[in-house]
Amino acid sequence: MVVVTTTFPDRDAAWSVVRPLVEERWAACVHVTTEVRSAYHWEGRLEEADEVVATCTTAESSVAAMVERLVDEHPYDLPQVLLSRVATTVDYAAWVEESVGGPA
């Protein structure tokens, strides 16, 4: 199982990108957090921004296609996309596998 984490400028932007990942069966589930404060270097300057964090849970078999779709729809020029391969219960892993696979 893979958990994909990314940031967005606000909840609406996040939801408009990650909810379709569940609808289209690229992700088993998604979560969007409340606001966080970020600091980073971008184009030679130190930037600060209020963002939200989105996590998307998918199966190893769907992660490449899901990430491609996520990056294509993401509002940032260079979105942070972190992939974490995680262990879980057998039952939850089975549910994730059953829930993904791309559009039918």
C-alpha positions in Angstrom: 0.0 0.0 0.0 1.2 3.5 -0.8 0.2 6.8 0.9 0.8 9.8 -1.3 1.1 13.2 0.4 1.0 16.6 -1.3 0.1 20.2 -0.5 -2.4 22.6 -2.1 -3.0 26.4 -1.7 -6.4 25.8 -0.1 -9.1 23.2 0.6 -11.2 23.8 -2.5 -8.1 23.4 -4.8 -7.2 20.2 -3.0 -10.7 18.7 -3.0 -11.2 19.5 -6.7 -8.0 17.4 -7.5 -8.1 14.6 -5.0 -11.9 13.7 -4.9 -11.9 12.7 -8.5 -9.0 10.3 -7.7 -11.5 8.3 -5.6 -14.3 8.7 -8.1 -12.1 7.4 -10.8 -10.7 4.6 -8.6 -7.1 5.7 -8.6 -7.2 6.2 -4.8 -9.1 4.2 -2.2 -9.5 7.2 0.0 -8.3 10.8 0.4 -7.9 13.2 3.4 -7.5 16.9 3.3 -6.2 18.6 6.5 -6.8 22.0 7.9 -4.4 24.8 7.1 -0.7 24.5 7.7 2.1 27.0 7.4 4.9 26.2 4.9 8.3 27.8 4.3 10.4 26.9 1.2 12.8 28.4 -1.3 11.2 29.1 -4.7 12.8 30.9 -7.6 15.6 32.3 -5.5 13.4 33.6 -2.7 12.4 32.3 0.7 8.6 31.9 0.5 6.0 31.3 3.2 2.4 30.2 2.4 -0.7 28.8 4.1 -1.5 25.5 2.5 -3.4 22.3 3.2 -2.1 18.8 3.1 -3.8 16.0 1.2 -3.1 12.3 1.6 -4.2 9.7 -0.9 -4.1 6.0 -0.2 -3.7 3.7 -3.1 -2.3 0.3 -4.1 1.2 -0.3 -5.5 -0.5 -1.4 -8.8 -2.2 2.0 -9.2 0.3 4.5 -7.7 2.1 5.5 -11.0 -1.2 6.3 -12.8 -2.6 8.0 -9.8 0.5 10.2 -9.3 0.5 11.1 -13.0 -3.2 12.2 -12.8 -2.4 14.1 -9.6 0.5 16.0 -11.1 -1.4 16.7 -14.3 -4.3 18.3 -12.4 -2.3 20.0 -9.6 -2.3 23.8 -9.5 1.4 24.1 -8.6 4.1 24.2 -11.3 6.2 21.8 -9.2 4.0 20.0 -6.6 5.5 18.2 -3.7 4.5 14.6 -4.1 5.8 12.2 -1.4 5.3 8.5 -1.7 5.4 6.3 1.5 5.1 2.6 1.2 3.4 1.4 4.4 2.4 -1.8 6.1 -1.2 -2.2 7.4 -3.6 -5.0 8.3 -4.4 -7.7 5.8 -8.1 -6.6 5.8 -7.4 -3.0 5.1 -4.8 -3.8 2.4 -7.4 -6.0 0.7 -10.0 -3.2 0.8 -7.5 -0.8 -0.7 -6.7 -3.3 -3.5 -10.5 -3.8 -4.2 -11.1 0.0 -4.2 -8.6 1.0 -6.9 -7.7 0.0 -10.4 -8.6 3.1 -12.4 -11.8 3.8 -14.3 -13.9 0.8 -15.1 
